[in-house]
Amino acid sequence: MTEGAEAKGETAGGAGPGGDSRRVPGPVVLAGLAPLAVAGLYLLFLGHRSDYPGHFLAGFGATLGMQGICLLLCPRRLVAAWVGPIAIGGAIACVGGGACLEGTVFRYSIFDPIDFFNQSLGAAFAGLAFLSAAGAGRPSTPVLRAGVLLAFATLAAGFFYAFR
């Protein structure tokens, strides 16, 4: 890591040997494997209920995206102190938001506690993924970019499977 990166508060997460940042950052790969594995197991064993992995992936993607936005808005000098509260508070806020959406916007069907559980489980996974990628400071730019792509991709996959 260069001195300039240290001064900006960036970590080395994602830069490969020799500083090659074109590779997919390791923390994001690990963060993305868990929800994909869970969604794959849902599809394998409960393929007739594609809304289960859909709600899980949508909860993961929406929560990870919201946490990333909060991290970007947080002043650099406060990032280390706010990583934990952003992860926990963000997951709790998204669980509450999911309950509101499930009870209002998607009210055409009855409130489904299983859908709510799957969305909440996805939000909890996102909180853990966020903590693993952010650690104790602001992730490097490649990690942030890959995290944004992961959030959008899982949110889009969630909508696809939930409304299939």
Phi and psi restraints in degrees (value plus and minus 20) as a CYANA .aco file:
   2 THR   PHI    -103.0   -63.0
   2 THR   PSI     143.4   183.4
   3 GLU   PHI     -83.4   -43.4
   3 GLU   PSI     -55.1   -15.1
   4 GLY   PHI     -83.6   -43.6
   4 GLY   PSI     -57.8   -17.8
   5 ALA   PHI     -88.5   -48.5
   5 ALA   PSI     -57.8   -17.8
   6 GLU   PHI     -85.1   -45.1
   6 GLU   PSI     -59.5   -19.5
   7 ALA   PHI     -85.4   -45.4
   7 ALA   PSI     -50.8   -10.8
   8 LYS   PHI    -101.1   -61.1
   8 LYS   PSI     -28.2    11.8
   9 GLY   PHI      64.3   104.3
   9 GLY   PSI      -1.8    38.2
  10 GLU   PHI    -107.8   -67.8
  10 GLU   PSI     131.8   171.8
  11 THR   PHI    -125.5   -85.5
  11 THR   PSI     150.1   190.1
  12 ALA   PHI    -104.9   -64.9
  12 ALA   PSI     -18.1    21.9
  13 GLY   PHI     -75.6   -35.6
  13 GLY   PSI      95.1   135.1
  14 GLY   PHI      94.0   134.0
  14 GLY   PSI     -48.2    -8.2
  15 ALA   PHI     -98.9   -58.9
  15 ALA   PSI     106.6   146.6
  16 GLY   PHI     -99.1   -59.1
  16 GLY   PSI    -192.5  -152.5
  17 PRO   PHI     -77.3   -37.3
  17 PRO   PSI     110.0   150.0
  18 GLY   PHI      63.5   103.5
  18 GLY   PSI     -13.0    27.0
  19 GLY   PHI      58.8    98.8
  19 GLY   PSI       2.4    42.4
  20 ASP   PHI     -94.1   -54.1
  20 ASP   PSI      84.1   124.1
  21 SER   PHI    -112.2   -72.2
  21 SER   PSI     -13.2    26.8
  22 ARG   PHI     -99.4   -59.4
  22 ARG   PSI     -37.7     2.3
  23 ARG   PHI     -94.7   -54.7
  23 ARG   PSI     136.5   176.5
  24 VAL   PHI     -89.5   -49.5
  24 VAL   PSI     108.2   148.2
  25 PRO   PHI     -82.7   -42.7
  25 PRO   PSI     115.7   155.7
  26 GLY   PHI     -75.8   -35.8
  26 GLY   PSI     -67.7   -27.7
  27 PRO   PHI     -79.9   -39.9
  27 PRO   PSI     -53.3   -13.3
  28 VAL   PHI     -95.6   -55.6
  28 VAL   PSI     -55.4   -15.4
  29 VAL   PHI     -81.2   -41.2
  29 VAL   PSI     -67.7   -27.7
  30 LEU   PHI     -83.9   -43.9
  30 LEU   PSI     -60.8   -20.8
  31 ALA   PHI     -85.4   -45.4
  31 ALA   PSI     -52.1   -12.1
  32 GLY   PHI    -103.0   -63.0
  32 GLY   PSI     -44.2    -4.2
  33 LEU   PHI     -88.9   -48.9
  33 LEU   PSI     -58.9   -18.9
  34 ALA   PHI     -82.0   -42.0
  34 ALA   PSI     -71.7   -31.7
  35 PRO   PHI     -87.1   -47.1
  35 PRO   PSI     -52.4   -12.4
  36 LEU   PHI     -87.8   -47.8
  36 LEU   PSI     -57.4   -17.4
  37 ALA   PHI     -85.7   -45.7
  37 ALA   PSI     -64.0   -24.0
  38 VAL   PHI     -83.1   -43.1
  38 VAL   PSI     -65.9   -25.9
  39 ALA   PHI     -81.9   -41.9
  39 ALA   PSI     -59.3   -19.3
  40 GLY   PHI     -83.0   -43.0
  40 GLY   PSI     -60.2   -20.2
  41 LEU   PHI     -86.1   -46.1
  41 LEU   PSI     -60.5   -20.5
  42 TYR   PHI     -76.8   -36.8
  42 TYR   PSI     -68.6   -28.6
  43 LEU   PHI     -86.4   -46.4
  43 LEU   PSI     -55.9   -15.9
  44 LEU   PHI     -86.6   -46.6
  44 LEU   PSI     -67.3   -27.3
  45 PHE   PHI    -115.3   -75.3
  45 PHE   PSI     -44.1    -4.1
  46 LEU   PHI    -151.0  -111.0
  46 LEU   PSI      24.6    64.6
  47 GLY   PHI     -77.9   -37.9
  47 GLY   PSI     -45.8    -5.8
  48 HIS   PHI     -93.2   -53.2
  48 HIS   PSI     -33.9     6.1
  49 ARG   PHI    -135.4   -95.4
  49 ARG   PSI      54.7    94.7
  50 SER   PHI     -88.8   -48.8
  50 SER   PSI     -33.9     6.1
  51 ASP   PHI     -90.8   -50.8
  51 ASP   PSI     -42.2    -2.2
  52 TYR   PHI     -84.2   -44.2
  52 TYR   PSI     -75.9   -35.9
  53 PRO   PHI     -86.3   -46.3
  53 PRO   PSI     -47.8    -7.8
  54 GLY   PHI     -81.9   -41.9
  54 GLY   PSI     -68.1   -28.1
  55 HIS   PHI     -86.9   -46.9
  55 HIS   PSI     -57.3   -17.3
  56 PHE   PHI     -82.3   -42.3
  56 PHE   PSI     -70.1   -30.1
  57 LEU   PHI     -86.7   -46.7
  57 LEU   PSI     -58.2   -18.2
  58 ALA   PHI     -85.4   -45.4
  58 ALA   PSI     -61.1   -21.1
  59 GLY   PHI     -83.3   -43.3
  59 GLY   PSI     -60.2   -20.2
  60 PHE   PHI     -85.3   -45.3
  60 PHE   PSI     -71.1   -31.1
  61 GLY   PHI     -85.0   -45.0
  61 GLY   PSI     -63.6   -23.6
  62 ALA   PHI     -85.0   -45.0
  62 ALA   PSI     -62.1   -22.1
  63 THR   PHI     -88.3   -48.3
  63 THR   PSI     -64.8   -24.8
  64 LEU   PHI     -82.7   -42.7
  64 LEU   PSI     -60.3   -20.3
  65 GLY   PHI     -83.6   -43.6
  65 GLY   PSI     -63.9   -23.9
  66 MET   PHI     -84.8   -44.8
  66 MET   PSI     -60.2   -20.2
  67 GLN   PHI     -85.9   -45.9
  67 GLN   PSI     -57.9   -17.9
  68 GLY   PHI     -84.7   -44.7
  68 GLY   PSI     -60.8   -20.8
  69 ILE   PHI     -82.9   -42.9
  69 ILE   PSI     -63.6   -23.6
  70 CYS   PHI     -80.7   -40.7
  70 CYS   PSI     -59.8   -19.8
  71 LEU   PHI     -84.9   -44.9
  71 LEU   PSI     -60.9   -20.9
  72 LEU   PHI     -87.6   -47.6
  72 LEU   PSI     -52.4   -12.4
  73 LEU   PHI    -100.9   -60.9
  73 LEU   PSI     -38.1     1.9
  74 CYS   PHI     -93.0   -53.0
  74 CYS   PSI     111.6   151.6
  75 PRO   PHI     -78.6   -38.6
  75 PRO   PSI     120.9   160.9
  76 ARG   PHI     -73.8   -33.8
  76 ARG   PSI     -57.4   -17.4
  77 ARG   PHI     -90.1   -50.1
  77 ARG   PSI     -36.6     3.4
  78 LEU   PHI    -124.5   -84.5
  78 LEU   PSI     -23.6    16.4
  79 VAL   PHI     -77.4   -37.4
  79 VAL   PSI     -68.3   -28.3
  80 ALA   PHI     -79.2   -39.2
  80 ALA   PSI     -58.4   -18.4
  81 ALA   PHI     -96.6   -56.6
  81 ALA   PSI     -42.8    -2.8
  82 TRP   PHI    -124.2   -84.2
  82 TRP   PSI     -20.9    19.1
  83 VAL   PHI     -81.3   -41.3
  83 VAL   PSI     -67.9   -27.9
  84 GLY   PHI     -82.7   -42.7
  84 GLY   PSI     -72.0   -32.0
  85 PRO   PHI     -80.8   -40.8
  85 PRO   PSI     -54.6   -14.6
  86 ILE   PHI     -85.6   -45.6
  86 ILE   PSI     -62.4   -22.4
  87 ALA   PHI     -85.3   -45.3
  87 ALA   PSI     -70.0   -30.0
  88 ILE   PHI     -94.1   -54.1
  88 ILE   PSI     -69.5   -29.5
  89 GLY   PHI     -83.4   -43.4
  89 GLY   PSI     -58.0   -18.0
  90 GLY   PHI     -84.9   -44.9
  90 GLY   PSI     -62.2   -22.2
  91 ALA   PHI     -85.1   -45.1
  91 ALA   PSI     -63.2   -23.2
  92 ILE   PHI     -84.7   -44.7
  92 ILE   PSI     -62.4   -22.4
  93 ALA   PHI     -82.7   -42.7
  93 ALA   PSI     -60.0   -20.0
  94 CYS   PHI     -92.1   -52.1
  94 CYS   PSI     -52.3   -12.3
  95 VAL   PHI     -83.7   -43.7
  95 VAL   PSI     -64.7   -24.7
  96 GLY   PHI     -83.5   -43.5
  96 GLY   PSI     -61.0   -21.0
  97 GLY   PHI     -83.1   -43.1
  97 GLY   PSI     -58.2   -18.2
  98 GLY   PHI     -84.9   -44.9
  98 GLY   PSI     -58.2   -18.2
  99 ALA   PHI     -84.3   -44.3
  99 ALA   PSI     -62.4   -22.4
 100 CYS   PHI     -84.0   -44.0
 100 CYS   PSI     -64.4   -24.4
 101 LEU   PHI     -83.9   -43.9
 101 LEU   PSI     -63.1   -23.1
 102 GLU   PHI     -84.1   -44.1
 102 GLU   PSI     -53.1   -13.1
 103 GLY   PHI    -109.7   -69.7
 103 GLY   PSI     -33.1     6.9
 104 THR   PHI    -141.2  -101.2
 104 THR   PSI     -92.7   -52.7
 105 VAL   PHI     -80.7   -40.7
 105 VAL   PSI     -64.1   -24.1
 106 PHE   PHI    -117.1   -77.1
 106 PHE   PSI      12.8    52.8
 107 ARG   PHI     -95.3   -55.3
 107 ARG   PSI     -32.9     7.1
 108 TYR   PHI     -75.7   -35.7
 108 TYR   PSI     -46.3    -6.3
 109 SER   PHI    -130.1   -90.1
 109 SER   PSI     142.1   182.1
 110 ILE   PHI     -87.9   -47.9
 110 ILE   PSI     138.7   178.7
 111 PHE   PHI     -79.7   -39.7
 111 PHE   PSI      99.9   139.9
 112 ASP   PHI    -123.7   -83.7
 112 ASP   PSI      89.4   129.4
 113 PRO   PHI     -83.1   -43.1
 113 PRO   PSI     -46.9    -6.9
 114 ILE   PHI     -91.3   -51.3
 114 ILE   PSI     -61.6   -21.6
 115 ASP   PHI     -80.9   -40.9
 115 ASP   PSI     -63.2   -23.2
 116 PHE   PHI     -83.2   -43.2
 116 PHE   PSI     -61.3   -21.3
 117 PHE   PHI     -81.8   -41.8
 117 PHE   PSI     -66.6   -26.6
 118 ASN   PHI     -83.8   -43.8
 118 ASN   PSI     -60.2   -20.2
 119 GLN   PHI     -83.7   -43.7
 119 GLN   PSI     -62.0   -22.0
 120 SER   PHI     -86.7   -46.7
 120 SER   PSI     -58.3   -18.3
 121 LEU   PHI     -83.4   -43.4
 121 LEU   PSI     -61.0   -21.0
 122 GLY   PHI     -81.8   -41.8
 122 GLY   PSI     -60.4   -20.4
 123 ALA   PHI     -84.1   -44.1
 123 ALA   PSI     -59.6   -19.6
 124 ALA   PHI     -85.2   -45.2
 124 ALA   PSI     -61.7   -21.7
 125 PHE   PHI     -81.1   -41.1
 125 PHE   PSI     -59.0   -19.0
 126 ALA   PHI     -84.9   -44.9
 126 ALA   PSI     -59.3   -19.3
 127 GLY   PHI     -80.5   -40.5
 127 GLY   PSI     -62.9   -22.9
 128 LEU   PHI     -87.4   -47.4
 128 LEU   PSI     -60.3   -20.3
 129 ALA   PHI     -84.0   -44.0
 129 ALA   PSI     -60.9   -20.9
 130 PHE   PHI     -82.8   -42.8
 130 PHE   PSI     -64.4   -24.4
 131 LEU   PHI     -82.7   -42.7
 131 LEU   PSI     -58.7   -18.7
 132 SER   PHI     -90.6   -50.6
 132 SER   PSI     -55.4   -15.4
 133 ALA   PHI    -101.0   -61.0
 133 ALA   PSI     -57.8   -17.8
 134 ALA   PHI    -103.6   -63.6
 134 ALA   PSI     -52.8   -12.8
 135 GLY   PHI      38.7    78.7
 135 GLY   PSI    -144.9  -104.9
 136 ALA   PHI    -128.8   -88.8
 136 ALA   PSI      -4.5    35.5
 137 GLY   PHI    -183.4  -143.4
 137 GLY   PSI    -197.1  -157.1
 138 ARG   PHI     -94.0   -54.0
 138 ARG   PSI     107.1   147.1
 139 PRO   PHI     -86.8   -46.8
 139 PRO   PSI     142.7   182.7
 140 SER   PHI     -87.4   -47.4
 140 SER   PSI     145.0   185.0
 141 THR   PHI     -79.0   -39.0
 141 THR   PSI     -63.3   -23.3
 142 PRO   PHI     -81.0   -41.0
 142 PRO   PSI     -55.9   -15.9
 143 VAL   PHI     -87.5   -47.5
 143 VAL   PSI     -62.5   -22.5
 144 LEU   PHI     -82.3   -42.3
 144 LEU   PSI     -64.9   -24.9
 145 ARG   PHI     -81.6   -41.6
 145 ARG   PSI     -65.8   -25.8
 146 ALA   PHI     -85.8   -45.8
 146 ALA   PSI     -55.2   -15.2
 147 GLY   PHI     -85.0   -45.0
 147 GLY   PSI     -59.8   -19.8
 148 VAL   PHI     -83.7   -43.7
 148 VAL   PSI     -64.1   -24.1
 149 LEU   PHI     -82.2   -42.2
 149 LEU   PSI     -61.3   -21.3
 150 LEU   PHI     -83.3   -43.3
 150 LEU   PSI     -63.2   -23.2
 151 ALA   PHI     -81.9   -41.9
 151 ALA   PSI     -68.6   -28.6
 152 PHE   PHI     -84.8   -44.8
 152 PHE   PSI     -60.9   -20.9
 153 ALA   PHI     -85.5   -45.5
 153 ALA   PSI     -63.5   -23.5
 154 THR   PHI     -92.2   -52.2
 154 THR   PSI     -54.5   -14.5
 155 LEU   PHI     -84.4   -44.4
 155 LEU   PSI     -63.8   -23.8
 156 ALA   PHI     -84.7   -44.7
 156 ALA   PSI     -62.7   -22.7
 157 ALA   PHI     -84.2   -44.2
 157 ALA   PSI     -56.7   -16.7
 158 GLY   PHI     -82.3   -42.3
 158 GLY   PSI     -65.8   -25.8
 159 PHE   PHI     -83.9   -43.9
 159 PHE   PSI     -59.2   -19.2
 160 PHE   PHI     -79.9   -39.9
 160 PHE   PSI     -69.9   -29.9
 161 TYR   PHI     -95.2   -55.2
 161 TYR   PSI     -53.3   -13.3
 162 ALA   PHI     -87.5   -47.5
 162 ALA   PSI     -54.6   -14.6
 163 PHE   PHI    -128.0   -88.0
 163 PHE   PSI       1.2    41.2
